[in-house]
């Protein structure tokens, strides 16, 4: 499962521009120093690997001589390279890269992509009908959801996975933005090899080390992978039944309720309070109806589901579609912690299973895009004012969107629950004046 790892970096600017040859020498010297540190760091992993049951032979064969992958995004190279090492050359300062899950929400729902994935998903569902029916029966997860995840993650197995998983994970564990999360993943990757589940050459991955048809990290493989085709191997790389069943098992094990949908698209009454969004403010469907929340296209909510706890999801605040989500939505976010990812997977699944229209009823309105460091500074200021913005990470999650709505109310701005220059500039300027 793909980890959500983004990075906002400040690019160093200096008046002196080195001669190209000297610049290349500086880069080479810096990389040599960092690689030396990396080699020493890898050796420190042996006690953990040994405790996990990994043989010294496997450890040495795959970690001795392993090099960093400097091409990966979202790295935080050490500066300086070591206690006595050279400083980070300006040319190696990574350029910020966007992740689609955290850009302007509308961009994530490209109409041709939705249609193509749904069309291919229906064809795959027919082709694999027997296996998918068995997977759905065993794990109580709709086969359309599993197929949608498969399509989103790897284009039904056709997406290029260009990275060596061990190298990618080791690099992220050494100088990624979340090294503590990747360190155990590296031990897990070695364990996969040591136990013979896959050869190193088979373990191609995303930049974050997610592997196979449905993009599992090593920890996901250990916890959720299954041998569904009965050949004695849990093979998420080459066996489509194993990969899809493993995804079904992951969702089921993390709480998927086969009696509920993932969400309902809804329409909100004029003047609705968008600060009511978020899973911690869940309430029964019947109570949402009393607040004027209705299902789109004049469809009633199922009577049998009136007491189901649901929560409001507004990926673009009041400037986009609205959803009442069930716990299944939260389970999808455990696969990839992004509201738009969960909505995308659920919506494509509905297109596959029910022929749902490609367009939402709610229209995406134009929203502004901000550098991550600016949103993070905004979050930091809100925290000093006692606001709960969730994780201070430069991403506009539901708690940050809710805090935005509270600020908009306080300042008499139109209630949108989505970042705007008008609000951010005002809040940051006020904080600056206060500090002065």
ChimeraX attribute file (.defattr): number of C-alpha atoms within 10 A of each C-alpha:
attribute: neighborCount
match mode: 1-to-1
recipient: residues
	/A:1	23
	/A:2	19
	/A:3	19
	/A:4	14
	/A:5	14
	/A:6	21
	/A:7	21
	/A:8	20
	/A:9	17
	/A:10	10
	/A:11	13
	/A:12	10
	/A:13	8
	/A:14	7
	/A:15	5
	/A:16	6
	/A:17	9
	/A:18	10
	/A:19	9
	/A:20	9
	/A:21	8
	/A:22	10
	/A:23	15
	/A:24	14
	/A:25	12
	/A:26	19
	/A:27	18
	/A:28	13
	/A:29	17
	/A:30	22
	/A:31	20
	/A:32	15
	/A:33	17
	/A:34	23
	/A:35	17
	/A:36	13
	/A:37	15
	/A:38	20
	/A:39	16
	/A:40	12
	/A:41	12
	/A:42	18
	/A:43	13
	/A:44	11
	/A:45	16
	/A:46	18
	/A:47	11
	/A:48	13
	/A:49	20
	/A:50	13
	/A:51	10
	/A:52	13
	/A:53	14
	/A:54	21
	/A:55	17
	/A:56	12
	/A:57	9
	/A:58	16
	/A:59	21
	/A:60	14
	/A:61	11
	/A:62	14
	/A:63	18
	/A:64	13
	/A:65	12
	/A:66	17
	/A:67	15
	/A:68	20
	/A:69	17
	/A:70	14
	/A:71	12
	/A:72	16
	/A:73	20
	/A:74	23
	/A:75	26
	/A:76	19
	/A:77	19
	/A:78	16
	/A:79	15
	/A:80	15
	/A:81	20
	/A:82	14
	/A:83	7
	/A:84	8
	/A:85	16
	/A:86	19
	/A:87	15
	/A:88	19
	/A:89	18
	/A:90	15
	/A:91	13
	/A:92	14
	/A:93	16
	/A:94	20
	/A:95	15
	/A:96	17
	/A:97	12
	/A:98	15
	/A:99	12
	/A:100	15
	/A:101	17
	/A:102	21
	/A:103	18
	/A:104	18
	/A:105	19
	/A:106	19
	/A:107	12
	/A:108	18
	/A:109	19
	/A:110	10
	/A:111	13
	/A:112	10
	/A:113	13
	/A:114	19
	/A:115	16
	/A:116	14
	/A:117	23
	/A:118	26
	/A:119	16
	/A:120	17
	/A:121	27
	/A:122	20
	/A:123	13
	/A:124	16
	/A:125	20
	/A:126	11
	/A:127	11
	/A:128	13
	/A:129	13
	/A:130	10
	/A:131	19
	/A:132	23
	/A:133	14
	/A:134	15
	/A:135	24
	/A:136	20
	/A:137	13
	/A:138	13
	/A:139	21
	/A:140	18
	/A:141	23
	/A:142	20
	/A:143	25
	/A:144	26
	/A:145	25
	/A:146	27
	/A:147	29
	/A:148	26
	/A:149	29
	/A:150	24
	/A:151	25
	/A:152	20
	/A:153	24
	/A:154	18
	/A:155	19
	/A:156	19
	/A:157	18
	/A:158	10
	/A:159	13
	/A:160	11
	/A:161	20
	/A:162	10
	/A:163	21
	/A:164	19
	/A:165	27
	/A:166	24
	/A:167	21
	/A:168	26
	/A:169	31
	/A:170	28
	/A:171	28
	/A:172	30
	/A:173	21
	/A:174	22
	/A:175	19
	/A:176	25
	/A:177	19
	/A:178	19
	/A:179	18
	/A:180	12
	/A:181	14
	/A:182	26
	/A:183	18
	/A:184	19
	/A:185	23
	/A:186	26
	/A:187	25
	/A:188	22
	/A:189	23
	/A:190	24
	/A:191	22
	/A:192	20
	/A:193	18
	/A:194	19
	/A:195	13
	/A:196	11
	/A:197	16
	/A:198	19
	/A:199	11
	/A:200	17
	/A:201	9
	/A:202	15
	/A:203	21
	/A:204	21
	/A:205	24
	/A:206	24
	/A:207	24
	/A:208	25
	/A:209	31
	/A:210	26
	/A:211	28
	/A:212	27
	/A:213	28
	/A:214	30
	/A:215	28
	/A:216	28
	/A:217	25
	/A:218	26
	/A:219	18
	/A:220	19
	/A:221	26
	/A:222	15
	/A:223	12
	/A:224	20
	/A:225	24
	/A:226	24
	/A:227	17
	/A:228	21
	/A:229	16
	/A:230	10
	/A:231	10
	/A:232	10
	/A:233	16
	/A:234	23
	/A:235	23
	/A:236	27
	/A:237	19
	/A:238	14
	/A:239	18
	/A:240	21
	/A:241	22
	/A:242	26
	/A:243	28
	/A:244	26
	/A:245	30
	/A:246	28
	/A:247	32
	/A:248	29
	/A:249	22
	/A:250	26
	/A:251	23
	/A:252	19
	/A:253	13
	/A:254	16
	/A:255	13
	/A:256	25
	/A:257	17
	/A:258	15
	/A:259	11
	/A:260	13
	/A:261	16
	/A:262	27
	/A:263	22
	/A:264	19
	/A:265	20
	/A:266	23
	/A:267	19
	/A:268	21
	/A:269	11
	/A:270	7
	/A:271	9
	/A:272	14
	/A:273	18
	/A:274	23
	/A:275	22
	/A:276	17
	/A:277	23
	/A:278	20
	/A:279	20
	/A:280	11
	/A:281	12
	/A:282	20
	/A:283	16
	/A:284	14
	/A:285	24
	/A:286	17
	/A:287	15
	/A:288	19
	/A:289	14
	/A:290	9
	/A:291	13
	/A:292	13
	/A:293	20
	/A:294	21
	/A:295	18
	/A:296	18
	/A:297	10
	/A:298	9
	/A:299	9
	/A:300	9
	/A:301	15
	/A:302	8
	/A:303	9
	/A:304	7
	/A:305	13
	/A:306	15
	/A:307	12
	/A:308	15
	/A:309	19
	/A:310	28
	/A:311	24
	/A:312	27
	/A:313	25
	/A:314	27
	/A:315	26
	/A:316	25
	/A:317	23
	/A:318	22
	/A:319	17
	/A:320	20
	/A:321	21
	/A:322	28
	/A:323	25
	/A:324	27
	/A:325	25
	/A:326	23
	/A:327	21
	/A:328	25
	/A:329	24
	/A:330	20
	/A:331	21
	/A:332	25
	/A:333	16
	/A:334	17
	/A:335	23
	/A:336	18
	/A:337	18
	/A:338	19
	/A:339	21
	/A:340	24
	/A:341	23
	/A:342	23
	/A:343	23
	/A:344	18
	/A:345	25
	/A:346	24
	/A:347	27
	/A:348	30
	/A:349	27
	/A:350	20
	/A:351	22
	/A:352	24
	/A:353	17
	/A:354	10
	/A:355	13
	/A:356	14
	/A:357	12
	/A:358	17
	/A:359	11
	/A:360	16
	/A:361	15
	/A:362	17
	/A:363	13
	/A:364	17
	/A:365	11
	/A:366	12
	/A:367	16
	/A:368	10
	/A:369	14
	/A:370	15
	/A:371	14
	/A:372	21
	/A:373	16
	/A:374	16
	/A:375	20
	/A:376	18
	/A:377	16
	/A:378	23
	/A:379	27
	/A:380	18
	/A:381	18
	/A:382	21
	/A:383	15
	/A:384	10
	/A:385	10
	/A:386	8
	/A:387	18
	/A:388	15
	/A:389	22
	/A:390	16
	/A:391	14
	/A:392	18
	/A:393	18
	/A:394	22
	/A:395	22
	/A:396	26
	/A:397	22
	/A:398	25
	/A:399	20
	/A:400	25
	/A:401	26
	/A:402	26
	/A:403	23
	/A:404	29
	/A:405	26
	/A:406	19
	/A:407	19
	/A:408	18
	/A:409	16
	/A:410	9
	/A:411	12
	/A:412	9
	/A:413	12
	/A:414	11
	/A:415	19
	/A:416	24
	/A:417	29
	/A:418	25
	/A:419	21
	/A:420	15
	/A:421	11
	/A:422	10
	/A:423	19
	/A:424	19
	/A:425	13
	/A:426	13
	/A:427	16
	/A:428	18
	/A:429	12
	/A:430	13
	/A:431	16
	/A:432	11
	/A:433	8
	/A:434	8
	/A:435	7
	/A:436	6
